[in-house]
């Protein structure tokens, strides 16, 4: 026995604290929960007072507190106050909460977009009234030529640096074609874009002019993307529609697999308006609503 105070074997202490002996050995190695070693048998023994120490350590470890911070408090003497220690951990958790909320926002927005893609994945253009007006962060393309992502790599790099602000979601990202160029079959990228939240502000933040859009889902099996553009032009003509914004091609997936075959999933969006009088604006149009 290591002494009257240190009378709990390592195995019994682990069972009392509902932990493992490996965890106890780790804490011992870190110097934050050290048992007494018996000179008679070489066994390690813990005291009842160390039970509260264990739960202090495990509680703050469970909250994401580092072993180094816990060690600083436990071994720092009187100058390290418990209330200051707790305040620091509280502030750190708030930062983690904000980061988690940001990540949830990103995946939530992506889920909304994928829901729209599933709804409009028909292989042809669809007229769709968006549930809300899109807000974008755009970066002007300066490269020439600018007909592929590889040709606008420097513009994409500038865009990603500009997206490092609250309320701007870098992924998914895409590029736009000017509506005049689109009508002339000149598929030159004009801007790189990503989505922005309602609270985002600063240069390059833009709202699309309306909720009525033409959309089309394009996959690698669809072949040349220019065929999709031709379908959109034909649909606009058939439905007596005209673009009221640039054409935004959102790249959800765009990879080259080990067999050197490209796989992509794109969502093409553009605001439209009927080439009719205002009183006839929505008459006869087949619109997909949420």
N, C-alpha and C positions, 0 to 999 in steps of 0.2 A: 504494500500500500504506500502511496507517495505522500501520505499525510492525511490528517483528518479532513481538511477542506477539500483536497483533491482525491476524491474517493469513487468517482464514476469512471468505469472503464470506457475506452474509446467506442467499443461496440454498443454498450448500453447508452452512452451519450448520443450516438448516432440514432439509435431507436427512439430515444426521448424527443429528439429534435426533428424526427422524421426526415433524416438526411442519410447520406452515405459516408462511409469511412474515407472514401476517395476525396470527397468534398472537405472533410475535416483535415485530411493531410494537406490538401491544397491551401487551406486557410492557415494551417500551421507553417507551411513553407513561406507564405507571404508575410508571416509575422503578425497576423491580426487576431488569431485565436490559438494560443499556444498552450498545450497541456503540460503537466509536470511528468517527468520521467522517473519512475521508481528505480532507486539504486539497487534494490533487492532483486527484482525480476526483469527490469528493463522495459516494463509495460508503461504505456501512457495513460494518465488519468486526468479527468476534467473535474471542475468544481461546479456546484449548483449555480453559483454566481455567473458562470460562463454561459449558462443557458440563455440569459437575457442578451449577452454579447453576441451569441450566435444569431438570435432572432433580429437583433439590430443589423448585423451584417447581411443576413439573408433578405431582410426587408428592403434595404437600400440597394442591394445588388439586383433584386427583382424590379426596382424602379429605374434600373439602368445606370446606377452609380458605379464608378470604377473602383477597383480594389485600391488603386493609388489614393483616391480621395478618401476612402474609408480609413486607410492606413494613416493618412495625414491627420485625420481627426483623432483616431484612437491613440496615436503615439505622439501627438503634437503638444500635449501638456495643456495647461490652463489657458494659454493664449489662444487656443483654437476653441471658439465657443460653439456650443451645440446649435444655438439658434441661427448663427451665421452659416453653419454647415447646412442646416435644413433649408435656409433661404437660397443658398446656391444650388442645391439639388432641385428645389421648386422651380427656380428660373430655368434650369437646364431642361426640366420636363416640359415647361411651357414652350420652349424652343422646339422640342421634339414634337409637341402637339401641333404647332403651326406647320412644321414640315410634313407631318402625317396628313394634315388637312389639305396641304398643297398636293400631295401625292394622290389622295382620294379624289380631289378635284380633277386631276389629270385623267385618272382612269375612269371617273364618272363621265367626263366629257367625251372620252373615247368610246365608252359604251353607248352614249346617245348617238354618236356618229355611226357606229356599227349597226345600230338599230335602224337608222335611216338607210344604210347600205342594204341591209337585208330586205327592207321594204321595197326598195327600188331596183333590186338585182334581177332585172328582166332581160338584160342584153339589148335594151333599146332605150332611147330617151324617154323620160317621163316628166310630166309637169307636176311639181310638188310645192305645196305651200308650207314653208318652213315654220316650225313652232315659234321661232324667234328670229330676229334679225342678226345675222352674223357680224361679229366685230373681228377685225383682222389686224395683225401687225405685219406690215409690208416693208420690204427692202428693195429698192430700185436695182434692176440688173444693169450692170455697166459693161459686162463682157460682150464681145462681138467676135465670132457668132455666138448665138445663145439659143440653140435648138435642142439641147439635151442637158441633163443635170451635170454631166462631166464637163461640159463647156462653161457652166456657170458656177464651178466649184468655189471660186474666190467670192462670188456673191453670196453663196450659201454660207461660207465661213463668216462673212460680215453679218449676215442675218442671225446666225446662231449667237454671235457675241451680243447683238442687240436684243436678243430674246431673254437675256439674263436679268430680267426685271420682274417684279411681282405682277401677277395677272396675265402673263404671257406664257403660252404653252408651246414649246418648240416642236414637240411631236403631237400630231402628225404635221408634216410640212409639205408644201407644194409650190407650184409656180403658175403664174397667170399669163395668158395670151391676150393682148389688147383686142377689143371687139372689132376694131377696124381691120387689124391684121388677120383676125380669124375669118372675117367675111371674104378677105382676099386670098385665103388659103395660105397665108404666110404665118407659119407656126413658130414664131419667135417669142421666147420668154421675155416678159416685160418686168415682172416683179417676183420675188420669192415671198411666200406668205406663211404665217401660222395663225392660230386662233388666239384671240385676246378676250379676257373677261371684261365684265361691265366696268370694273373699277380701274382697269389699265388706262394709263395716260402717257402722253409723250409723243415724240415724232414718229410718224409712220403708223399711227393707230387710225383705222378707218372702219366705217360701217358700210355694209352693202346697202344699196338703195331701196331694198324691199324684201318681202318674204316670198313672193312668187318667183319660183326658180325652175329652170330646166336642169335635170340631173341625169347622170348616166353612170352606171357602174361598169368598169372595164377590167377584165382579167387577162392573164397571159394567153388563155385559149382564144381570146377574141382576135389575136393577130395584130396587125399594124394599127397603132393608135389613130392614124389618120382616117381609118375607116370609121371609127367612132365619131370623129369630128365631122365627117361627111354625113353620117346619120343625124347628127344634131342639126346641121344646116338644113337638111331635107325636112326634118321635123318642124323647124322654125318656119319654113316656107309653107308647109302643109297646114299648119295651125295659125298662120297669119300672125306670127310672133316676131318680136325683135329683141335683141339683147339690150338691156339697160345697164349692164356692167361688163367688165372684162370676163373672160372665161377662166375659171379657177380649177386647175387640175391638182387634186389632193392625192399625194402619194402615201398610201397606207403601208404597202409592202413593195419593195423594189430591190430584189436580190438576184445574184447569179449563183446558181447551185454548183456543186462539184462537177457536174457534167457540162458546165459552161452554158447552161440554158437559163434564160432570164425568166423570172417569175415576178409578176407584179399585180397589185390590186390598186386601182385608182378610182377616185370618186370625183367626177367632173360636175361642177356647179356653176351656174350663171344666172343672174337675175334677168327676168324677161318682162315684157309688157306687150299686150296685144296691139297690133296695128289696126286699131279700131277707135271709134269714138268712145268717150268716157262712159256713156250710158250702156255701151255694148261690151265693156271691158271684160267681164267674166262670163258673158253669155256663151253657152255651148262649149266651154272648155272643160276637159276632164282633169280634175285636180285631185291629187292624192293628198289627203290630210292626215295628221297624226291621229 
